[in-house]
Amino acid sequence: MLPRFPLGLTGWASSVLLSLLAAPAAAQLPETSPKTIDYELECQLLDEGKVIDGVMRVTWRNQTEAPTSELLWHVYNNAFSGRDSVWLKEAHQYQYSGGRLPREYSNTDIEGLALLDLAGDSLRGEDGLPLSLRWEWVPQAKAPMDRTVFRVELPKPVAPGESVTVLLEFQARLAPAYRRNGWGSEGYVHAAQWYPKLGVFEKLEGSWQWNCLPYRMLVEFYSDYADFDLKLVVPKEYRGKVVATGTPQSDEPEVMQDGSLRYHFVADDVHDFAWSADPKARVVRRMWREEDYRDEAEEQKVAAALGRSVEEVRPSREVEMVLLLQPEHGEFEDRYFKATAQALYYMGLWYGEYPYDTISIVDPAHDARWTGGMEYPRLFTGGVHKGAHERVHDPEGVTVHEFGHQYWYGLVGTDEFRHAWMDEGFCVFSTQRVLQKAFQPELATYRVAGHDRLGRAPLGWPAEGGGLRGLATLRRLETPEVAGVPSVSVELFRPDSISRYLAELPGLSYWPRVQDDAVLGLRRAYRTDFYQPIATPSGDLFEWNMRGVNTYSRPAMTLETMARLMGEERWIRLIRAYHERFRFGHPRPQDWFEVVAEFATGARVGASEEREGIVIDWVGFWRQAYRGNEILDFGVHRVANLPHLVDDAGEEARVRVANDQWDVHVELRRFGSFEVPVEFELLWTDGSRSRHVWNGSSETHAVRRLGSEQRVVQVVVDPERKLVLDRNWLNNTYTVDLREDLAAEAGARALLWAESVLHYFGGIG
């Protein structure tokens, strides 16, 4: 559905709307979720951390307007149970990780299902035996043997306002670390999506139904908010080495008769529960207090925009940060904590206070890195690279990002099956802003023998290929099958960090200090072609690379462009209102569009004391950015300073060149199809600057000044770089007199780099 925005308001209606937008935004953060489900789990970790035996008591409340006679459940762990699953079929199709399969398959068995009464006892049939529930796996069209969704048939419908409680016994065998969960050597275990989990009963396409899709490779998760109570028994070597989504109910675990330990965790108002354990890891705890990270200028800005006091917007709830850290990563302890703390502060300030007592950070074991970089309520996994330079955001980048999911996925629970951009895109946007606020900009590095060094190459090595390309780059020799002689494909050379260092001589040829802006770094996504709109559901994307573009970078750049176009004051009100209204909710794109319409309408580009500027059409903006696939690209087409010609008076008409007068022609183009207002700036020979605004609706735009005493020396389109979505910034600036010294330096470095590489390969050849 396209956004239903007002297309434009004038007169009385416009003034009323703008007065409402200027009014302070009232605080309205909900304190609790709808609590649709209760999960009570009693589980035991067996077989050296590879198997989880569990019993669940699950109560589901029908908070909808329709009855249902069935329950649908996810069993995500079965995605890796064999080649016949939807996930592994798609992984083969997309050649995920080179088509690599798990070293061992995972599997979850449903060992029993029974209906319970209000007292928690099993309901019994006419024969007096416990009433077992009928259930079946739900076959998928392209994978009939998929076992990631099952259906439970209820003896009678659950009416609106009623609830049902079931007892479910299961055994989950985890795979060696593979795509988000699993185990590593020496006892490391990361239990994610490890238990059968109810789908979401909601209205889709006009009818009430279970939203419970199979686990697919390009999608993530979606669940209702619940209260969890987990009692987990682990071997004695895990004492003090377990972290989880929930709050521990005692300082020490209960010691069982056989010496094993029982931990008890409770987590309210979350839609998932994960835990990690590692007997060899360190568990470090620190308290987060806002006074240690206070940014008074940012607090004043947010408070003023919202019309609230600083005390109202400042996050003040103490949070215990718990870090499960690998013993060899001690140098990253402070960096993990600082990144988590800064994210807690800034996201709490911008969107609303983090509402939980704890946040757990898991540093994965070296042989279980595939469990890293993933989010769960109140717990996330990070990951580091030994030898990382202090000016590289490692682990800061992944830490801030995965914490950001506490807001965008955790507290605002979007449907990641269909609208993953509302999770990842908002999270990437938030991540880059925190990194920009709290940390020094990254410096470009290269890696030698496992350690980062500062510098960036002026050119890149040719991409590996086959055939003549492979031979020309000395990477691969390939011959076709001829007269029965089989074809040959032999790798000739695989560059490593040492050979690159010797070939390129970075100390001589590299740029020594290249700074990367956290927000503008998103523009690296333009290395990939954008050929599907953001509205495309993640599972329907054509290839793996498009997930990174359409789910992460592109929506984040769209949000950043929006924020810059409307100004920070409007943006602060808009994003805060969206989060507050949909905390513990399941918003859809239309909900977001309606908040945009409410808070962004009336924003202008190019407004100043001298001119009104041009009102932004947010309907058109989102039609192009979301539903369409338009490319945004404005640039300079031509700049000319021509001598001004005048007619001489007299009997014979003659034309002469006027002294010190010029006909100035500035011509701009809209190279893409995306229409949005854009500013541009002219720099004149006397040093003055003039600002102009173009509505961007036509393919061309021109400024002509005849008989000017000044020449234009530079033209800059979008001088404040508000249009982060502009695909090509190289054509945004035109300078009449180029600085040849800069071009000469760049050319010299590139030439030296190329000579070094050619001499190196000539020498080893």
Secondary structure as UniProt FT lines:
FT   HELIX           11..22
FT   STRAND          37..46
FT   HELIX           47..49
FT   STRAND          51..61
FT   STRAND          68..74
FT   HELIX           76..80
FT   TURN            83..84
FT   HELIX           86..94
FT   HELIX           96..99
FT   STRAND          107..116
FT   TURN            118..119
FT   TURN            126..127
FT   STRAND          134..137
FT   TURN            141..142
FT   TURN            144..145
FT   STRAND          149..158
FT   TURN            160..161
FT   STRAND          163..173
FT   TURN            179..180
FT   STRAND          181..183
FT   HELIX           185..187
FT   STRAND          189..191
FT   STRAND          197..198
FT   STRAND          200..204
FT   TURN            205..206
FT   STRAND          207..211
FT   TURN            217..218
FT   STRAND          226..234
FT   HELIX           236..238
FT   TURN            239..240
FT   STRAND          242..244
FT   STRAND          247..248
FT   STRAND          254..255
FT   TURN            257..258
FT   STRAND          261..270
FT   STRAND          275..277
FT   TURN            279..280
FT   STRAND          282..288
FT   HELIX           290..292
FT   HELIX           296..306
FT   HELIX           310..313
FT   STRAND          319..325
FT   HELIX           327..332
FT   HELIX           333..351
FT   STRAND          358..362
FT   HELIX           366..371
FT   STRAND          374..376
FT   TURN            377..378
FT   STRAND          379..381
FT   TURN            386..387
FT   TURN            390..391
FT   TURN            394..395
FT   HELIX           396..404
FT   TURN            405..407
FT   TURN            409..411
FT   TURN            416..418
FT   HELIX           421..438
FT   STRAND          442..443
FT   STRAND          445..448
FT   TURN            449..450
FT   STRAND          451..454
FT   HELIX           467..472
FT   TURN            473..474
FT   STRAND          476..479
FT   TURN            483..484
FT   STRAND          488..491
FT   HELIX           497..504
FT   HELIX           506..509
FT   STRAND          515..516
FT   TURN            518..519
FT   HELIX           520..527
FT   TURN            534..535
FT   HELIX           538..540
FT   HELIX           544..547
FT   HELIX           548..553
FT   HELIX           554..566
FT   HELIX           568..582
FT   TURN            583..584
FT   HELIX           589..600
FT   TURN            601..602
FT   STRAND          604..605
FT   STRAND          614..615
FT   HELIX           618..622
FT   HELIX           623..627
FT   STRAND          634..648
FT   STRAND          654..670
FT   STRAND          678..684
FT   TURN            685..686
FT   STRAND          689..694
FT   STRAND          700..708
FT   STRAND          712..717
FT   TURN            719..720
FT   TURN            724..725
FT   TURN            730..731
FT   STRAND          733..735
FT   HELIX           740..764
//
